């Protein structure tokens, strides 16, 4: 399993709008076959958002990359960013679920 963390600095006062837009784009995620889950983590004090996505395979994650690029290039999203997002990819070495 693989994880992609996309960290974005959001324009001051625009985080709630960013969350609304993020939520409106999530139906497109159903087309990414290897996607296991996605979370949006937010820090309202620091105006920071981290999108965490888990994928079954590295190839599956790579197949979802165009959707990520398209989302970040969306004018509604790009206008809310205070700078370019930082994208990191990790192999999931261990996973625990409290309630399967």
Residue pairs with C-beta under 8 A, 6 or more apart in sequence:
1 36
1 54
1 55
1 56
1 57
1 91
1 92
1 95
2 54
2 55
2 57
2 58
2 60
2 61
2 89
2 90
2 91
2 92
3 52
3 53
3 54
3 55
3 89
3 90
3 91
3 92
4 51
4 52
4 53
4 55
4 61
4 68
4 87
4 88
4 89
4 90
5 50
5 51
5 52
5 87
5 88
5 90
6 50
6 51
6 53
6 68
6 72
6 85
6 86
6 87
7 48
7 49
7 50
7 85
7 86
7 87
7 88
8 18
8 48
8 49
8 50
8 51
8 81
8 82
8 85
8 86
9 47
9 48
9 81
9 82
9 83
10 18
10 47
10 48
10 49
10 80
10 81
10 82
11 47
11 79
11 80
11 81
11 82
12 47
12 82
13 47
14 47
14 80
15 42
15 44
15 47
15 49
17 80
18 49
18 77
18 80
19 40
19 42
19 49
21 74
21 76
21 77
21 80
22 40
22 49
22 51
25 71
25 74
26 38
28 67
29 35
29 38
29 67
31 67
32 55
32 60
32 63
32 64
32 67
33 60
33 63
34 55
34 56
34 57
34 59
34 60
34 61
34 63
34 64
35 53
35 54
35 55
35 60
35 64
36 54
36 55
36 56
37 53
37 54
38 51
38 52
38 53
38 54
39 51
39 52
40 49
40 50
40 51
40 52
41 49
41 50
41 51
41 52
42 48
42 49
42 50
43 49
47 82
53 61
53 64
54 92
55 61
55 64
58 91
61 89
68 87
71 77
72 78
72 81
72 85
